[in-house]
């Protein structure tokens, strides 16, 4: 068992919350009250219990922040327990990814890594005890027959024809089930509770089913595996968990959780289940089954595709753990389901990246500018600030030469009013360098502009006295002779429907956004970017967005993922 909670720390925590003006959320308040009353010997031990049958998504991140966060807040501990009760769907790959995601978010379970399979012997012994006491029986009905005889929320169920088997017969059958004598689906073990209960979960729930697929940890030792409702509360008890925090869909399961726990617990210790609202996001699906479909059908490039709502996908895209934690803190924990705008998550990502990302130059759709009065062959360096939000972040050098690239969209031959970028006869400042003036354009046979010819004012270099001369537009650029070619993967929202889950009459795959990924080759980046293109580095491509090197990137094949644009233009576009 864990050590008792320090009441001095409890008082300090409450005092700190009051000083900050932030009250405890309702889950924290319930835990605070339990600790203050000395329940469970004054201990606090939570757990995060993922199923290793897929990758974690942003909804799991909310649970992780609660389970580990509340333990940190009140000086308790949090276990990582894999709910590995269905070997057909589980894989070691998922176990490894879950560990990585939790650590990336900034949490650690120390030496408290457990598995439901750790408790298979105790769970099996408990099932045998319940059979002997007449509280469980083997049912030969099919799953369809069992579902049909359970009744409805307004009509009672009907008893199974096998409900009144003797304990001896049930025990014999259960042992034979585990010996592999019967086929999958032939028999199940059910708790004998109340087929007329108003709570459907009490109508003789299934405790064990036959599965003959090898388990990733226990091999072929077991042929019967416990159901979630039977395994979960008991695993909490065996582990010493004091607070089992889960989402609202488990509210009707709570009486059954407590029913099974009562078979083990006494007044000195019993885990308590508390439920909060799950995280739902616009333009996103959270169903693990649907996410698995996207992966298996090749509609995305794996679980860590940057368009996926998985934690690994967000990490690959360039989201920061702090931005996710900030977002979760802002939306909070309540007892009411809500659909959160993905714009709130994107705002949190922009806010954190603005704080930490290095400012650099990159041109996505380049057109060449020739500065005709700049000496041929001359190269000078200009100093570029790394991050104005971090005064101590320093600066880096960037080469400037006679030929540069700017964005094609930053030039118009016949501009509208209030177009403050480059146009014939117009002037703009090249960020960190000089003011240039457009004198002429060169076109190919099809009328496409291939070069823009300009002159520069040598007195206007940034940092010189003449640099005080004002012009309305400032452009980003890269030196053509020094530019490095790269690829940009421009990611957007995976779905183009605000709430795909609500569109029950449509196949969710029909709602995929066809423009969720655009690959742009031959973008131009300054040398500093190429020299520092390490996976995990955060860049702000000035005036374009936030980017990070992709896992596929390598020297000579630079690939950058756009994490997010500088501004949220999606909502505006959708309302047009």
C-alpha positions as CSV (number, residue, x, y, z in Angstrom):
1,X,0.0,0.0,0.0
2,X,1.1,3.6,-0.6
3,X,2.1,5.9,2.3
4,X,-0.5,8.1,4.0
5,X,-1.2,11.5,2.6
6,X,0.5,14.5,4.3
7,X,-2.3,16.7,5.7
8,X,0.1,19.7,5.7
9,X,0.6,19.3,1.9
10,X,-3.2,19.0,1.6
11,X,-3.7,22.3,3.4
12,X,-0.9,23.9,1.3
13,X,-2.5,22.7,-1.9
14,X,-5.9,24.1,-0.9
15,X,-4.3,27.4,0.1
16,X,-2.4,27.7,-3.1
17,X,-5.6,27.2,-5.1
18,X,-7.3,29.9,-3.2
19,X,-4.4,32.3,-3.7
20,X,-4.4,31.7,-7.4
21,X,-8.1,32.4,-7.6
22,X,-8.6,28.9,-9.1
23,X,-11.0,26.6,-7.4
24,X,-10.7,22.9,-7.4
25,X,-12.7,21.1,-10.1
26,X,-15.4,18.8,-8.8
27,X,-13.2,15.6,-9.1
28,X,-10.4,17.3,-7.1
29,X,-12.9,18.5,-4.6
30,X,-14.2,15.0,-4.0
31,X,-10.7,13.6,-3.6
32,X,-9.7,16.5,-1.3
33,X,-12.7,15.7,0.9
34,X,-11.9,12.0,1.0
35,X,-8.3,12.8,2.0
36,X,-9.3,15.2,4.6
37,X,-11.7,12.7,6.1
38,X,-8.9,10.1,6.2
39,X,-10.6,7.6,3.9
40,X,-8.5,4.6,2.9
41,X,-6.0,5.5,5.5
42,X,-5.4,8.9,4.0
43,X,-3.9,7.4,0.9
44,X,-4.3,8.7,-2.7
45,X,-3.6,6.3,-5.5
46,X,-5.1,6.8,-9.0
47,X,-4.6,4.8,-12.1
48,X,-4.6,5.3,-15.9
49,X,-6.0,2.0,-17.4
50,X,-5.7,2.0,-21.3
51,X,-6.6,-1.0,-23.4
52,X,-3.5,-1.9,-25.6
53,X,-5.6,-2.3,-28.7
54,X,-4.8,1.0,-30.4
55,X,-2.9,4.3,-30.1
56,X,-4.0,6.9,-27.5
57,X,-5.8,10.0,-28.8
58,X,-6.5,13.5,-27.5
59,X,-9.4,12.2,-25.4
60,X,-7.1,9.9,-23.5
61,X,-4.8,12.9,-22.9
62,X,-7.6,14.4,-20.9
63,X,-7.8,11.3,-18.8
64,X,-4.0,11.1,-18.4
65,X,-3.9,14.8,-17.2
66,X,-6.6,14.0,-14.7
67,X,-5.3,10.7,-13.4
68,X,-1.6,11.7,-13.1
69,X,-2.3,15.4,-12.5
70,X,-4.5,15.0,-9.4
71,X,-2.0,12.5,-7.9
72,X,0.7,15.2,-8.4
73,X,-1.5,17.9,-7.0
74,X,-2.2,16.1,-3.8
75,X,1.1,14.2,-3.4
76,X,-0.3,10.8,-4.3
77,X,0.7,8.3,-6.9
78,X,-0.7,7.1,-10.2
79,X,-0.4,3.6,-11.7
80,X,-0.2,2.7,-15.3
81,X,-2.3,-0.4,-15.8
82,X,-2.9,-2.0,-19.2
83,X,-6.4,-3.5,-19.5
84,X,-5.2,-6.5,-21.5
85,X,-8.3,-8.7,-21.2
86,X,-8.9,-9.2,-24.9
87,X,-5.9,-10.8,-26.6
88,X,-7.5,-10.8,-30.0
89,X,-7.1,-7.0,-30.3
90,X,-4.0,-6.4,-28.3
91,X,-0.4,-5.9,-29.4
92,X,2.9,-5.0,-27.8
93,X,3.2,-2.2,-30.4
94,X,0.3,-0.5,-28.6
95,X,1.8,-1.0,-25.2
96,X,5.1,0.7,-26.3
97,X,3.2,3.6,-27.9
98,X,1.1,4.2,-24.8
99,X,4.2,4.4,-22.6
100,X,5.8,6.9,-25.1
101,X,2.8,9.1,-25.2
102,X,2.4,9.4,-21.5
103,X,6.0,10.2,-21.0
104,X,5.9,12.8,-23.8
105,X,3.0,14.5,-22.0
106,X,5.3,14.9,-19.0
107,X,4.0,12.2,-16.7
108,X,5.8,9.2,-15.1
109,X,4.4,6.1,-13.3
110,X,7.7,5.1,-11.8
111,X,7.8,1.4,-11.0
112,X,4.0,1.2,-10.9
113,X,3.3,-0.5,-14.3
114,X,0.7,-3.2,-14.0
115,X,-1.5,-5.3,-16.2
116,X,-5.0,-6.7,-15.7
117,X,-3.4,-10.0,-16.7
118,X,-1.3,-9.7,-13.5
119,X,-4.5,-10.4,-11.6
120,X,-5.9,-13.3,-13.8
121,X,-5.2,-15.9,-11.1
122,X,-7.0,-13.8,-8.4
123,X,-9.9,-13.0,-10.7
124,X,-10.3,-16.6,-11.6
125,X,-10.3,-17.6,-8.0
126,X,-12.9,-15.0,-7.2
127,X,-15.1,-16.4,-10.0
128,X,-14.7,-19.9,-8.6
129,X,-15.8,-18.6,-5.2
130,X,-18.8,-16.9,-6.6
131,X,-19.8,-20.1,-8.5
132,X,-19.5,-22.1,-5.3
133,X,-21.6,-19.5,-3.4
134,X,-24.4,-19.7,-6.1
135,X,-23.6,-16.1,-7.3
136,X,-22.5,-17.1,-10.8
137,X,-23.5,-19.6,-13.4
138,X,-22.5,-20.9,-16.9
139,X,-24.9,-20.0,-19.7
140,X,-25.0,-21.9,-22.9
141,X,-27.0,-19.3,-24.8
142,X,-25.6,-17.4,-27.8
143,X,-24.8,-13.7,-27.4
144,X,-27.9,-12.9,-29.4
145,X,-30.1,-14.9,-27.2
146,X,-28.6,-13.4,-24.0
147,X,-29.1,-9.9,-25.4
148,X,-32.8,-10.6,-26.3
149,X,-33.7,-12.0,-22.9
150,X,-32.2,-9.1,-21.1
151,X,-35.4,-7.1,-21.8
152,X,-35.5,-3.3,-22.1
153,X,-35.0,-0.4,-19.7
154,X,-38.8,-0.4,-19.2
155,X,-39.4,-4.2,-19.2
156,X,-37.7,-6.8,-17.0
157,X,-35.6,-9.5,-18.5
158,X,-36.3,-13.2,-18.5
159,X,-34.1,-15.7,-16.7
160,X,-31.8,-17.9,-18.7
161,X,-32.9,-21.6,-18.8
162,X,-29.4,-22.4,-17.4
163,X,-29.7,-20.0,-14.5
164,X,-30.5,-22.6,-11.9
165,X,-27.7,-25.1,-12.6
166,X,-26.1,-26.4,-9.4
167,X,-22.8,-24.9,-8.2
168,X,-21.2,-28.2,-8.8
169,X,-22.3,-28.3,-12.5
170,X,-21.3,-24.7,-13.0
171,X,-17.9,-25.2,-11.5
172,X,-17.3,-28.3,-13.7
173,X,-18.3,-26.4,-16.8
174,X,-16.3,-23.4,-16.0
175,X,-13.1,-25.5,-15.4
176,X,-13.8,-27.2,-18.8
177,X,-14.2,-23.8,-20.4
178,X,-10.8,-22.9,-19.2
179,X,-9.3,-26.2,-20.3
180,X,-10.3,-25.4,-23.9
181,X,-12.9,-28.1,-24.2
182,X,-15.6,-25.7,-25.7
183,X,-15.5,-23.5,-28.7
184,X,-15.5,-19.7,-28.5
185,X,-19.0,-18.4,-28.0
186,X,-20.4,-21.7,-26.8
187,X,-20.6,-20.8,-23.2
188,X,-20.1,-17.8,-20.9
189,X,-20.0,-17.3,-17.1
190,X,-22.6,-14.8,-15.8
191,X,-23.2,-13.3,-12.5
192,X,-26.5,-14.2,-10.9
193,X,-27.9,-10.8,-9.8
194,X,-31.3,-9.6,-10.8
195,X,-33.0,-9.9,-14.2
196,X,-35.7,-7.4,-13.2
197,X,-33.3,-4.7,-12.1
198,X,-33.9,-1.2,-13.4
199,X,-30.2,-1.0,-14.2
200,X,-29.6,-3.2,-17.3
201,X,-26.0,-3.8,-16.2
202,X,-27.4,-5.8,-13.2
203,X,-29.3,-8.2,-15.4
204,X,-26.9,-11.1,-14.9
205,X,-23.8,-9.5,-16.6
206,X,-21.2,-11.7,-18.3
207,X,-18.1,-12.2,-16.2
208,X,-16.0,-14.5,-18.5
209,X,-16.0,-15.6,-22.1
210,X,-14.0,-18.2,-24.0
211,X,-11.1,-16.8,-26.1
212,X,-8.5,-19.2,-27.6
213,X,-6.2,-16.6,-29.1
214,X,-2.7,-16.5,-27.4
215,X,-2.2,-13.6,-25.0
216,X,0.8,-11.3,-25.5
217,X,1.9,-11.9,-21.9
218,X,0.4,-15.1,-20.7
219,X,0.5,-17.1,-23.9
220,X,-2.0,-20.0,-23.9
221,X,-2.3,-20.3,-20.1
222,X,-5.9,-19.1,-20.2
223,X,-8.8,-20.0,-22.4
224,X,-11.3,-17.8,-20.5
225,X,-10.9,-14.1,-20.1
226,X,-12.7,-11.7,-17.8
227,X,-15.0,-8.9,-19.0
228,X,-14.2,-5.3,-18.3
229,X,-16.9,-4.8,-15.7
230,X,-15.7,-7.8,-13.7
231,X,-11.9,-7.2,-14.1
232,X,-11.8,-3.5,-13.6
233,X,-13.0,-2.9,-10.1
234,X,-11.2,-6.0,-8.8
235,X,-7.9,-4.9,-10.4
236,X,-8.3,-1.5,-8.7
237,X,-8.8,-3.3,-5.4
238,X,-5.8,-5.7,-5.8
239,X,-3.7,-2.8,-6.8
240,X,-4.6,-0.5,-3.9
241,X,-6.2,2.1,-6.1
242,X,-8.3,4.6,-4.0
243,X,-9.9,6.6,-6.8
244,X,-11.0,5.1,-10.1
245,X,-11.6,8.2,-12.4
246,X,-13.3,7.5,-15.7
247,X,-15.7,9.1,-18.2
248,X,-19.4,9.6,-18.0
249,X,-20.4,6.6,-20.0
250,X,-19.4,4.5,-16.9
251,X,-22.0,6.2,-14.6
252,X,-24.5,3.3,-15.1
253,X,-21.7,0.8,-14.6
254,X,-20.8,2.2,-11.2
255,X,-23.3,0.2,-9.2
256,X,-21.9,-3.0,-10.8
257,X,-18.4,-1.8,-10.1
258,X,-19.4,-1.4,-6.4
259,X,-21.3,-4.7,-6.4
260,X,-18.2,-6.7,-7.4
261,X,-15.8,-4.7,-5.2
262,X,-18.0,-5.5,-2.2
263,X,-17.1,-9.1,-2.7
264,X,-13.6,-8.2,-1.7
265,X,-13.6,-5.0,0.3
266,X,-14.3,-4.1,3.9
267,X,-14.6,-0.7,5.6
268,X,-10.9,-0.2,5.9
269,X,-10.4,0.2,2.1
270,X,-12.4,0.4,-1.0
271,X,-11.8,2.2,-4.3
272,X,-14.2,4.9,-5.4
273,X,-15.3,5.5,-9.0
274,X,-15.7,9.1,-10.1
275,X,-16.8,10.1,-13.6
276,X,-16.1,13.3,-15.7
277,X,-17.1,14.4,-19.2
278,X,-15.1,13.0,-22.1
279,X,-13.3,15.2,-24.6
280,X,-15.1,15.7,-27.9
281,X,-13.7,17.8,-30.6
282,X,-15.3,19.4,-33.7
283,X,-14.1,18.1,-37.1
284,X,-12.8,14.9,-35.4
285,X,-13.7,11.3,-34.7
286,X,-12.7,9.8,-31.4
287,X,-13.9,6.2,-32.0
288,X,-10.9,3.9,-31.8
289,X,-12.8,1.5,-34.1
290,X,-13.1,4.2,-36.8
291,X,-9.6,5.4,-36.3
292,X,-8.4,1.8,-36.8
293,X,-10.5,1.6,-40.0
294,X,-8.8,4.7,-41.3
295,X,-5.4,3.1,-40.7
296,X,-6.3,-0.4,-42.0
297,X,-7.9,1.0,-45.2
298,X,-5.0,3.3,-46.0
299,X,-7.0,6.4,-45.7
300,X,-4.3,7.8,-43.5
301,X,-0.6,7.0,-43.3
302,X,-0.7,5.1,-40.0
303,X,-1.7,5.8,-36.4
304,X,0.9,8.7,-36.3
305,X,-0.4,10.4,-39.4
306,X,-0.3,14.1,-38.5
307,X,-4.0,14.5,-39.4
308,X,-5.0,11.9,-36.8
309,X,-6.2,13.0,-33.3
310,X,-3.8,10.5,-31.8
311,X,-1.1,11.8,-29.4
312,X,1.6,10.3,-31.6
313,X,0.0,12.0,-34.7
314,X,-0.1,15.4,-32.9
315,X,3.5,14.9,-31.7
316,X,4.6,14.2,-35.3
317,X,2.7,17.2,-36.6
318,X,4.5,19.5,-34.2
319,X,2.1,20.0,-31.3
320,X,3.8,20.5,-27.9
321,X,2.9,18.6,-24.8
322,X,2.4,21.9,-23.0
323,X,-0.1,23.1,-25.6
324,X,-2.2,20.0,-25.1
325,X,-2.1,20.3,-21.3
326,X,-3.0,24.0,-21.6
327,X,-5.9,23.2,-23.8
328,X,-7.2,20.5,-21.4
329,X,-6.9,22.8,-18.4
330,X,-8.9,25.5,-20.3
331,X,-11.8,23.2,-21.2
332,X,-11.9,21.8,-17.7
333,X,-13.7,18.8,-16.2
334,X,-17.5,18.7,-15.7
335,X,-20.4,16.3,-15.3
336,X,-21.9,17.4,-18.7
337,X,-20.9,16.3,-22.2
338,X,-19.8,19.0,-24.5
339,X,-18.5,19.4,-28.0
340,X,-15.3,21.5,-27.9
341,X,-14.2,23.6,-30.8
342,X,-11.0,22.4,-32.3
343,X,-10.1,26.1,-32.7
344,X,-9.5,26.2,-29.0
345,X,-6.9,23.4,-29.3
346,X,-5.3,25.2,-32.3
347,X,-5.2,28.4,-30.3
348,X,-3.3,26.7,-27.5
349,X,-0.9,25.2,-30.0
350,X,-0.2,28.6,-31.6
351,X,0.2,30.3,-28.3
352,X,2.8,27.8,-27.1
353,X,4.7,27.7,-30.5
354,X,4.7,31.5,-30.6
355,X,6.5,31.3,-27.3
356,X,9.2,28.7,-28.3
357,X,9.5,28.5,-32.1
358,X,12.6,29.8,-33.9
359,X,11.7,32.4,-36.6
360,X,13.2,31.5,-40.0
361,X,12.7,32.3,-43.7
362,X,11.1,29.9,-46.1
363,X,9.4,30.5,-49.4
364,X,6.6,28.0,-50.3
365,X,5.7,29.2,-53.8
366,X,8.9,30.9,-55.1
367,X,9.4,33.4,-57.8
368,X,12.9,34.9,-58.5
369,X,13.7,38.5,-57.8
370,X,16.8,40.0,-59.5
371,X,18.1,43.1,-57.8
372,X,19.7,44.7,-60.8
373,X,21.8,47.3,-59.1
374,X,23.2,45.0,-56.5
375,X,26.8,43.9,-57.3
376,X,27.1,40.5,-59.0
377,X,28.8,37.9,-57.0
378,X,28.5,39.9,-53.8
379,X,27.2,38.1,-50.6
380,X,26.6,39.8,-47.3
381,X,25.0,38.4,-44.1
382,X,22.2,39.9,-42.2
383,X,21.3,39.2,-38.6
384,X,17.9,37.6,-38.0
385,X,16.3,37.5,-34.5
386,X,15.5,33.9,-33.4
387,X,12.5,34.7,-31.3
388,X,11.3,38.1,-30.1
389,X,9.4,36.4,-27.3
390,X,12.7,35.1,-25.9
391,X,15.2,37.9,-25.6
392,X,18.0,35.5,-24.7
393,X,17.4,33.3,-27.8
394,X,19.9,35.2,-29.8
395,X,20.1,35.6,-33.5
396,X,21.4,33.8,-36.6
397,X,23.1,34.9,-39.8
398,X,21.3,34.7,-43.1
399,X,23.0,35.3,-46.6
400,X,21.8,38.1,-48.9
401,X,22.7,38.2,-52.6
402,X,21.7,39.7,-55.9
403,X,19.1,37.1,-56.7
404,X,16.5,36.1,-54.1
405,X,13.2,34.3,-53.9
406,X,9.9,35.7,-52.6
407,X,6.4,34.3,-52.5
408,X,4.7,34.4,-55.9
409,X,1.5,35.7,-54.1
410,X,3.5,38.6,-52.8
411,X,3.6,40.2,-56.3
412,X,0.8,41.5,-58.4
413,X,1.0,43.3,-61.7
414,X,-2.4,44.9,-61.3
415,X,-3.0,45.1,-57.5
416,X,-6.2,46.2,-55.9
417,X,-6.2,49.1,-53.4
418,X,-4.6,48.4,-50.1
419,X,-2.3,45.8,-51.6
420,X,0.9,46.5,-49.6
421,X,3.2,43.9,-51.1
422,X,5.3,44.2,-54.3
423,X,3.8,45.7,-57.5
424,X,5.3,47.6,-60.5
425,X,6.7,50.9,-59.3
426,X,6.1,49.9,-55.7
427,X,8.5,49.5,-52.8
428,X,8.6,46.9,-50.0
429,X,11.1,46.0,-47.3
430,X,12.9,42.7,-47.3
431,X,12.7,41.6,-43.7
432,X,16.1,42.2,-42.1
433,X,17.6,43.6,-45.2
434,X,16.8,46.4,-47.7
435,X,14.0,48.3,-49.3
436,X,13.5,47.2,-53.0
437,X,11.5,48.8,-55.8
438,X,9.9,46.8,-58.7
439,X,11.2,48.1,-62.1
440,X,10.2,45.3,-64.5
441,X,9.0,41.7,-65.0
442,X,10.2,38.9,-67.3
443,X,7.6,36.5,-68.6
444,X,7.7,33.2,-70.5
445,X,5.9,32.4,-73.8
446,X,2.7,31.6,-71.9
447,X,2.7,35.0,-70.1
448,X,3.8,33.5,-66.7
449,X,6.2,35.7,-64.7
450,X,9.6,34.1,-64.4
451,X,11.5,37.0,-62.8
452,X,10.9,40.3,-61.2
453,X,13.5,42.9,-61.7
454,X,14.0,45.4,-58.8
455,X,16.5,47.9,-57.6
456,X,17.5,48.4,-53.9
457,X,18.3,51.4,-51.8
458,X,21.7,50.6,-50.2
459,X,21.0,53.2,-47.4
460,X,18.0,51.2,-46.1
461,X,19.6,48.1,-44.7
462,X,18.1,47.2,-41.3
463,X,20.2,48.6,-38.5
464,X,21.6,51.5,-40.6
465,X,20.4,55.1,-40.2
466,X,18.6,54.9,-43.5
467,X,16.6,52.0,-42.3
468,X,14.2,54.4,-40.7
469,X,12.6,55.1,-44.0
470,X,9.1,53.6,-43.9
471,X,7.3,51.5,-46.5
472,X,4.0,49.7,-45.9
473,X,4.9,46.2,-46.8
474,X,7.6,43.8,-45.5
475,X,8.3,40.5,-47.2
476,X,10.1,37.3,-46.3
477,X,12.7,36.0,-48.7
478,X,15.7,33.7,-49.2
479,X,18.9,34.1,-51.2
480,X,18.5,32.1,-54.4
481,X,22.2,31.0,-54.4
482,X,22.0,29.7,-50.9
483,X,18.4,28.4,-50.7
484,X,17.9,24.7,-49.8
485,X,15.2,22.8,-51.5
486,X,12.7,21.1,-49.3
487,X,9.2,19.6,-49.2
488,X,6.3,21.0,-47.2
489,X,3.4,18.8,-46.1
490,X,0.5,21.2,-45.5
491,X,-1.9,19.5,-43.1
492,X,-5.5,20.6,-42.3
493,X,-8.5,19.1,-40.5
494,X,-9.2,15.5,-41.4
495,X,-13.0,15.9,-41.6
496,X,-15.0,18.7,-43.3
497,X,-18.1,18.2,-41.1
498,X,-18.3,19.9,-37.7
499,X,-19.6,16.9,-35.8
500,X,-19.1,13.6,-37.8
501,X,-20.4,11.5,-34.9
502,X,-23.8,13.2,-35.2
503,X,-24.1,12.3,-38.9
504,X,-25.5,8.8,-38.1
505,X,-27.0,8.3,-41.6
506,X,-23.7,8.8,-43.4
507,X,-20.6,6.7,-43.7
508,X,-17.9,8.7,-41.7
509,X,-15.4,8.1,-44.5
510,X,-17.6,10.2,-46.8
511,X,-16.9,13.2,-44.6
512,X,-13.2,13.1,-44.9
513,X,-11.7,16.4,-46.0
514,X,-10.0,15.8,-49.5
515,X,-7.7,18.8,-48.8
516,X,-6.5,17.6,-45.5
517,X,-3.0,17.0,-47.0
518,X,-1.3,18.9,-49.7
519,X,2.4,18.2,-50.6
520,X,4.4,21.0,-52.0
521,X,7.8,20.2,-53.4
522,X,10.7,22.5,-54.1
523,X,10.0,25.1,-51.4
524,X,13.1,27.2,-50.6
525,X,14.5,27.5,-47.0
526,X,17.4,29.4,-45.7
527,X,20.6,27.5,-44.8
528,X,20.0,27.9,-41.0
529,X,16.8,25.8,-41.4
530,X,18.6,22.9,-43.1
531,X,21.4,23.0,-40.6
532,X,18.9,22.7,-37.7
533,X,16.3,20.4,-39.2
534,X,16.2,18.0,-36.3
535,X,13.0,16.1,-35.5
536,X,11.2,17.9,-32.8
537,X,12.6,21.4,-33.6
538,X,9.9,24.0,-33.9
539,X,10.1,26.7,-36.6
540,X,8.0,29.6,-37.5
541,X,8.2,30.1,-41.2
542,X,7.7,33.8,-41.1
543,X,4.3,35.0,-42.4
544,X,3.4,31.4,-43.3
545,X,3.0,29.2,-40.2
546,X,4.6,26.8,-37.8
547,X,6.5,23.9,-39.1
548,X,8.5,20.9,-37.8
549,X,10.8,18.4,-39.5
550,X,9.0,15.1,-40.3
551,X,10.3,11.7,-39.2
552,X,10.9,11.0,-42.9
553,X,13.2,14.0,-43.3
554,X,16.9,13.4,-43.9
555,X,19.9,15.3,-45.2
556,X,19.3,15.9,-48.8
557,X,15.6,15.2,-48.4
558,X,14.2,17.8,-46.1
559,X,10.5,17.3,-45.3
560,X,8.6,19.7,-43.0
561,X,5.1,19.3,-41.6
562,X,3.0,22.4,-41.2
563,X,1.8,22.2,-37.6
564,X,-0.6,25.0,-38.0
565,X,-1.1,28.3,-39.8
566,X,-0.4,31.6,-38.2
567,X,-4.1,32.5,-38.1
568,X,-7.3,30.5,-38.0
569,X,-8.8,30.9,-41.4
570,X,-10.9,27.7,-41.3
571,X,-14.0,29.0,-39.6
572,X,-14.0,32.1,-41.8
573,X,-13.8,29.9,-44.9
574,X,-16.6,27.6,-43.8
575,X,-19.0,30.5,-43.3
576,X,-18.5,31.9,-46.7
